[in-house]
Structures are given as structure tokens and as C-alpha cells.
């Protein structure tokens, strides 16, 4: 177990506990209830073991698992007002702790694919932040692209929290967006298998360093009969150094004591390291006040809906490929166990 300040914490420190939840094996809707029960129990037991913990974090897919044969059917999805979410709210309130939870969320338009979402619940049992994954792991994930942007909320102990989901963390643009909006703690919940284990570490560190903010990241752990999930909860300091890193054990709890005020002071007082400021205030020595004109072609093109790579026409995989040759399966789950889905594309039309 990797931990610092795991039992008690300073008055102004943020004590976080990340649970390397064992990858759920889900065969149907009833298994979701089992996970909800287990997650709520884990919140209570973790708070009992770490009585001054401020924030408990669960990985992506910990609630509904990754059974790709059924994961987009109505019965496998939740909504923000689902009873299961009420259970998470109750767990946070009863244990006086903030929590981060994963849900595969039914789309507001049920004819469209679901969202892969995360919520932050405060210690009063209220939803403080609701996020929808912006960059699903294509071509494997069938989720709709998130439409809530990158929200930031006030958290405990002077923290300003943002959460990204798994593959989101591979995009430095999203980490920068969170920091640009004031986040000093960037949470990443993931359900990665081992294909990207090294990149997991690199991006957790670079997202911290480039934006002068803590990154706290936790992944599922264990084997589900298809893939192995590597755990390795990681806490990175705002200078990019790793403070704590878990191993590959299911149920391992990675804890760390963070000081959000130090992030704020670094951003206010550092010079050479203050790249997030210097990006928009270039060469302020040679040009008093700094150059502020946008010089990035891709930023202009993205803003205008004209983002296109020089090799765009040569990109081979740009749809559901071999994973979803007939489109995303939507609607009620087949009662006979034989999937006869309505493809999302057809449902839209």
C-alpha cells in the first residue's frame, strides 16, 4: 500500500484516498446493484480506516463494469436521479466525506448513445460536479462525446476540483482547460487495461507539471477474463514528481496529503516554471506585457470547426470498425439473450 498522511492530516491539507477497485464482472442489471452495495461499503470502511480523509475516489467502470455485449442497453444505464446515485449521496453524507463516482449515463435523447460520466458528491450528499467524458477511447468505446465541457468546482480544504475520465487524460488540452478554469487538483478515473500502462504514468506527470496542479489518478485492478487492469493509483505533485504510486493489487488504497494552497502560491510566484501563464503572455521581458496574439494554427482551426490534419484522408480507422460493425446497441436488452440492436445511426435517422 502506498500512503502518506493516511491516518491524520494537517488542518489545511487535503487527504485523498483512491481505491483500486477490482474490475467488476457484470452479466446483467442485478450485478450493478452488487457493485453499488460494495462501493458504498468501501466508502464507509475507508473513512473508518482513514478518519480524516477528505476525498475518496472510485475508478471508471466501477459501478457498471465493462461488458461490451450489453453495456449500452437501457437496463445497464443510470441517470443522475437514479436510486443508485442516491445511495452514493447517502454514503458521502453519512461518512462526512467527498466522493468521486463513475456511471454510464443514459443520454438525454435515448435514441443516441449513452454518456460515460463522473460525479463529485460533497460531504452533504449533494452533487458538486457532473462531467461527461469528452474523449471516449475510440474505436473501443461507443459513448457519445461529452457536452458539459470541463467543469470545475470548489472542493474541501481550498481545493478546486476537476475530473477527467481515463482517455481524457491523454489529451493535454483537457488538463490545460481544467487548470485554465482554476482547478488545482485534477482527478482522473480510469478503466484502462495494460496496453497504455507506461503512458498512464507519463501523462499523469506531464498534466501536473505543465499546469502546476496536483493530479490524482486511479485505475481498476485485476482480471475480468479478457483484459488485465493495472491499478497503479498515482498522485503527482504540481512540479510533476510522483508523490505516491500504487501497485497492481485490487482493493489497494492509495492515499496522499495535498496542499492546494501551495499550488496557488506556485502559480502566483514562480516564473521559469509558470508555463500556463507564459503561454498567453509570451516574451514579457522583451515585450512589456507580453505578446498575446494567438499563433497556434490548430487552435484557430478547432475554434472554427475546421480542424484537419495534413494526413487526415489517410487515417484508416474512423468509425466503429470491427467492434461495432452494425452500430451501437440501444434500447431494451433482448430477453432471449440474442442481441438484435437498433444501431444508433439508424435510431438518429
Secondary structure, DSSP 8 states (H G I E B T S, - for coil): ---SS-S---TT-EEEEEE--B-----SHHHHHHHHHHHHHHHHHHHHHSTT--EEEE-TTTTT---TTTTTSGGG-B-TTSHHHHHHHHHHHHTT-EEEEEEEE--SSTTS--EEEEEEE-TTS-EEEEEE-SS--TTT-------S----EE-GGG-EEEEEEGGGGG-HHHHHHHHHTT-SEEEEEE--BGGGHHHHHHHHHHHHHHHT-EEEEEE-EEE-SS-EEE---EEE-TTS-EEEE--S-TT-EEEEEE-HHHHHHHHHH-STT-HHHHTTSBTTTTSTT-B-S---HHHHHHHTT----TTGGG----SSTTT-TT--EESS--TTS----EEHHHHH-
